[in-house]
Amino acid sequence: MQKPPISVVIITLNAASQIEDCLRSADFADELILVDSGSQDGTVEIATRLGARVVTQDWLGFGKQKQFAVAQARNDWVLCLDADERVSPELKHSVLEAVANPDFLAYKMPRSNRFMGRYLRHGEGYPDWSLRFFDRRHARWSDDAVHEKIITDVPVGRLNGDLLHDSAENLADYLDKQNRYTSLQAEQLQRAGKRAHLGRLLLSPALRFVRFYFFRLGFLDGLPGLVHILIGCGNSFMKYAKLIQLSVISAQLSAKARREAPDKTSDD
């Protein structure tokens, strides 16, 4: 049976424990592409065995790496996955219907995040709408090093069925990743000329908690939901704290450069 003209693209680094389930959930696609940035744990061998085409590319940052992966596809319709994500049967059905008779050129789907042993259905963990399925002639990944997003100027449709985010991380690893993300976010904000102040440092986490725990019903996800939201609030705090630190360091370096610069007003 001929498979639909869909390319599934995945970026990886040492994802041997996750990649098989990911690829098997997407085996309805005509093409599976894995862009690997130097795995040493058997990721490439597993993907090759399951029929994926593997391309090696040094790390470019999340946005650029994912766009590079999209560019490797032989089909214009692409479904972008992470190694720790699975296509649910209902989502598979929706994708196949969409590509057979597309009403839109880009689609987003609800993503359900598994955290501390539970799929979150409220708060900031759900529906977590993610634009992942699109005609690449009308959409592309941004160049952002972190919190990358799809850029498109066409209307975006919605698919039924969850994209299951089944991270195998323990809490310590999850926190380590969040720490790296907040550093990248702070650096990105500084490059954009943004500044943080005490009010934003304090209010941003508090407003985030009220929004997701109460208005978005995060309390219905029990203890995992509470922990997930509190970590998100901590991330907001740390992002702005790191931005303040970067601003202080930048000001100190500028002051030092001025002190060490020769006095051009003095006579020779």
N, C-alpha and C positions, 0 to 999 in steps of 0.2 A: 504494500500500500504506500502510495506516494505521500510523504510528509509535507505539511504546509510550509510555504516559504518564509520561515521564521529562523532567525539566528539568535541563539541564546549566548550572551557574552558574560564572562565572569572574570574578575581579577583575583589573583591569589598570591599568598605567601605563606608557606607551611600550613596548609589546610587539609592535610591527609585525613584527619579524623572527621572531616565534614564534607569533603567534596563529592564522595560517592553518592550520598543521599541527595545532595543538591542536583547532581547530573541526572540521576535516575528520575527525579521528579519532573525534569524538563526534557525527557527523552522523546516527547511528541514533536520536537522541533526538527527542522530539516538540517540544522547545523548547530554544533556545540563548540564554542571557542573559549579557550582558557588562556588568559594573558597572565603569565607568571613572572614575578620579580625576584626569583632566586631561591625557590623552595629547596630545602635539603631533607625533607621528611617523607618523600615518596608521593607527594601531591601530583607531580607531573606523570609519574608512572601509572597511577590510578586513573587519572583523566584520559591518558592515551588508551589504556585498556578498555575504557568505556566508550571509546569512539570520538573523543573530543580532539579538536585540532589545537595544539599547544603552540603559543607564540611567547617567546621570552623578551621581556622589556624591563630595563632598569626602572626603578621607582620614579615617577614623575609628579607625585602628588595625586590625591584621590580623583579630582576632576579630570585632569589631563590623562591619567592612566585609564580611566573609564572611557574617555573619548577616543583614546588610541585603540582600545578594544573594539569599540563600535566601528571604527574605520576598517578593521580587519574582516568584517562580515561580508559575505557574498550576497546576502539578502538585504533589502532596504528595511524590512520590518525586523526590529530587534527587541529582545526582552533582556533587560539588564538585571543580573542577580549577583548577590554576594554569596560566598561559599557557605555561609551559615544560614542560608535561606532555602525554603522549600516551596514549590508550587503546589497548593492544595488541589484536590480533584475538581472542586467547584471553580477555582480560578483557571485551571487548565481548560475547562469547558468554555469559560468566558473568553479566554484568549483565542481559542480556535474559532468561536463564533465571530469575534471581532475581525480577525484577519480574513475570514471568508466573505464577510460583508461589512466593511468598515464604515461606520457613521462618522468617525473622527480619524484624525491622523496621529493622535497621541492619546494615551489612556493612563489614568492612575488607578491604583488598587489599594484596598485596605491592607495594612501590614499589622500582624499580631505578634507582639514581642513576648518571648518566653523569658521570664525573669524569676529567679529563685524557685524554679520548679513549676511555675504557673504562667499560662498565657494571659497577659493583661488585656482586659476588655474595656477599660475606662481610663480616665486620667490622660496623661500625655503618651501612654503606651498604646492607645487604640482610639480611633481607627488608623492613625498614623498614615494618612494618605500619601502614597509614594508613586510618582510618575516614573514608570519603568518600561512601558511598552509603547513604542512609537515608530513612525516612519522616519528614518534618519535624515531624509531629505528635508524634513520640516522641524527637526529638533536636534539639540546637541547638549552635551554636558558642559557646565561652566568650567572655568579654569581654577576654581577655588581648591586650595590644598586640603581643606576640610569643610564639612557641611556643604559639599558640592550639590548642585541641583541641575535639573533639566531646563534649558532655555528654549522656548518656543513661542511663536506668535500666532499659533492656530488654536482653536477651541479644544479643550481637553475633555474627553469622556471618562466615565467611571466603569470599572469592571466589577462584577460580583465575585466573591470568593477571596479568601485571605492568602496573602503572601506570608508564610510562616517563618518568623525569624527565631531560629532555634539555637541561639548561641550556647556553646558548651563551656563558656567561661565561668570560673568561680568568681566570687564577689571581689576578691583581691585583684584578679586580672582585669575585671571590669573597671575597677577604680583606677588601675594603672592606665588603662586606655583613655578614660575620661580625663585624667591628668594631662596626657599628651594632647588630647583634643583641645582642652582649654588653653594650653600654651600656644597651639597653632591659631586658635581663634583670637587670642590677644595680639599675636604678631600681625595677623591679618587686619585687625582693627587699627593697629598703630600705622600700618602702611597706608591705610585709607584716611589717615589724619584724624581718627576718632580719639576722644579723650574721655576719661572716667572721673567721677567725683564721688564724694562720700554718700550723697543721696542715692545715686544709682547703685552703688555698692550695697547699700542696705535695703533699698526698696525693691530692687529687681528680684531677689530671692523670695521676699515676703509676698509680693504680688503673684509670682509664679506659683507659690504654694496654694494660695487662695483660689487661683484660677483652676488648677488641675485637681486639687484634692476635693474641693467643694463643688465648684460649678461644673467640672467635667467628671464628677462622681468617682474620683480616684479611690475614695474610701471603700467602695464596693469590691475592690481587688484585694482587700485584706492587708496583711502585713507586707507582702511583696509590693503591692501598689504604693503603700506608704514609703517604703525604703526607696523605691524607684523615683518617686517624686522628690523626696528629700535629697537624693543624690543630684537630681537635676537642679534643685535650688542651690546646692553647694557648687555645682558647676558654674552657675550664673555668677555667684559670689567670686569664685576663683578666677573666672575669666576677666572680670573687671579689676580684681586685685592685681593680677599679673599685668594688665594694661597700665595700671597706675605705676607699678614697679618699672615697666619698660620706659614710661615717660620720665620717671625720676632718673634712670640710668642715662637716657638720651640727653636730658638737661645737664647732667654732670659731665658727660663727655663733651658737650658743646662748650660748657664753661671752661673746661680744661683746655680745649683747643684754642679758645680766645686768649687764655692766659699765656699759652705757649707760642702764639702767633707773634711774629716780629712786628714792632711798632713802625708802621709805614709812614707815620707822620713825622718821625724824627729825621733830623738832617743827617746826611751821609758824613 
